[in-house]
Amino acid sequence: MKESPSVSRRNILTGAGAVALVAPLAVAGTTPANAAPGPDTASGETLSKGRTRMRPDYHLSVPNNWKNDPQRPIYLDGEYHYYYLYNADYISGGGGTSWRRVTTTDHVTFRDRGVAIPKFTNNNGDCWSGSLVVDDRNTAGYGVGAVIAILTQAPGGRQAQYLWYSTDRGRTFTPGGAAPVLPNPGVADFRDPKVIRDADRDRWLLVNAEGQKLGFYASTDLRSWQRVGEFVRTDLGVLECPDLFRMTADDGTTHWVLGTSANGKGRGLPATYAYWTGSFDGASFTSDHAEPEWLDYGFDFYGAVTYPHHNSTGTEDLTLRRAIGWANFWDYPHNTPTLATDGYNGDDMIVRDLRLKRGTEGYYLASAPTSALANYAKRSTKPGDVTVSGTHDLDLRSQAYDLSCELVWNPADPPANIGFEICRAPGGGRHVAAGVYLRGPFAYLNRRPTINPTAGETQTPVDPATGRVLLRILVDRTSVEMFVGDGRVVHSHRVFPLEGDTGIRLYAHEGTATFHNLQINDISARA
């Protein structure tokens, strides 16, 4: 994303305290709402159940203080190991980030394992984003099965890529020398390396974020990298957190996907995860279309990473991939009341199942909440088909749920506006609006009527002539995610309803609509 001219998004974590919202809190440690303390916690912390007034019920949240960028999970010993940037000194005013690890088997519940790379371990400064691989061939020389992290550090403010290694299955890491394995050639932005195995050429490939370009580098040993190509985009701000992978589509064909966190706000586009489908020859990526698709059209799905699905034998399944994104944005990273209520700042949006589909004009990624979420439904309410002209309030109150239905209308006589008021205050007023405005025509998620970091509404096109659209809406205390149609379009917003704002209202203005197969499942993944 494009940084403020005066404040780097990285420096915003240093010396910030960085909390103007609340006074420092005496928080010894809180366990994420859907995580349990792990037996191999490396940080020495003792985590305990803490206040949960605003903690999500089924999304990952940091135990205390601060989290930001996700790091791509790896599959190891039957579990997915997910690392993220963590600052244990955030509330007290300290800066810097470490790498904290959690593990999961179902992508819904995560077991906290503590800090794997403490901040300021060496003279190169704290560790920023990067990626990990399992070195099954011992190409780097640290042993068969060593976990290798290539990540950004910036001694003296000069960003470069450094190698760290683990010989205890990713629990702790050691610097692989003080010198960078990919030195900075003299540019301001040079970070967020993403390493994959280039099986076609029997080598490693690294994608690096370099301002308005993504650089491609090749290596046989993870230590010496040679630049082989680049992908340039000058109209999406500063590119960050790149991604490159191959998937098999629903028609059986295989394609490459190049992704990056980008900022299209200057062009009326999202500032989330942009991606292109296309081909890759080991040096150049050729996109199918000039304009990117977006994994999310909302405000809060930044720094996202994708990772492969592994079947029961541990083999990668190229038909399914997963994605996880940070539920925040650098325009307002510290603006959250969870600091006062629960002593932390940092959630993720739900893990998604991604599938590559063929559309009328090419291929795209379709998102769905990860399938295991259904296992955490605690109560199911099924109003069925509800026809509405005006408004209809459901006899149901919930703060964490999964709502699905198909909105149906007469294309020859459509209403103006159909949707839901969710997170609705008992007397009305405060709410989040989610639905379709057929005179636009567009689907929308509008957080203006409730408490939120910055007011706003996101919109994506719909076709009124179809007479129907599928919606699936996840609500979890401080977030709303709306999946439209088959999931090609998703809107993710961070919101801060008051504790009693748990109502659900249906509306169809200036006409009639049917909420077909309406179902609301209360969800809880608390340990």
Secondary structure, 3 states (H helix, E strand, C coil): CCCCCCCCCCHHHCCCCCCCCCCCCCCCCCCCCCEEECCCCCCCCCCCCCCCCCCCCCCCECCCEEEEEEEEEEEECCEEEEEEEEECCCCCCCCCCEEEEEEECCCCCEEEEEEEECCCCCCCCCCCCEEEEEECCCCCCCCCCEEEEEEEECHHHCCEEEEEEECCCCCCCEECCCCCCECCCCCCCCEEEEEEEEHHHCEEEEEEECCCEEEEEEECCCCCCEEEEEEECCCCCCCEEEEEEEEECCCCCEEEEEEEECCCHHHCCCCCEEEEEEEECCCCEEECCCCCEECCCCCCCEEEEEEEEECCCCCEEEEEEEEEEECCCCCCCCCCCHHHHHCEECEECCCEEEEEEEECCEEEEEEEECHHHHHHEEEEEEEEEEEEEEEEECCCCCCEEEEEEEEECCCCCCCCEEEEEEEECCCCCCCEEEEEECCCCEEEEECCCCCCCCCCEEEEECCHHHCEEEEEEEEECCEEEEEECCCCEEEEEECCCCCCCCEEEEEEEEEEEEEEEEEEEEECCCC
